[in-house]
């Protein structure tokens, strides 16, 4: 086998391994995002901070 052929074979194997790694990583990231979205990205909607307009109403500003 010529060095050129050996290098081409090695390059093909490396490329295939890289593509496989990228696909597996992509699938894991997508699965993690779906899982996080399912749990609303960890937000506490039941008891978390709720907007209350009375608390944040400015009292020291004149209204026209």
Secondary structure, DSSP 8 states (H G I E B T S, - for coil): --HHHHHHHHHHHHHHHHHHHHHHHHHHHHHHHHHHHHTGGG--TTTS----TTTT--SSS---
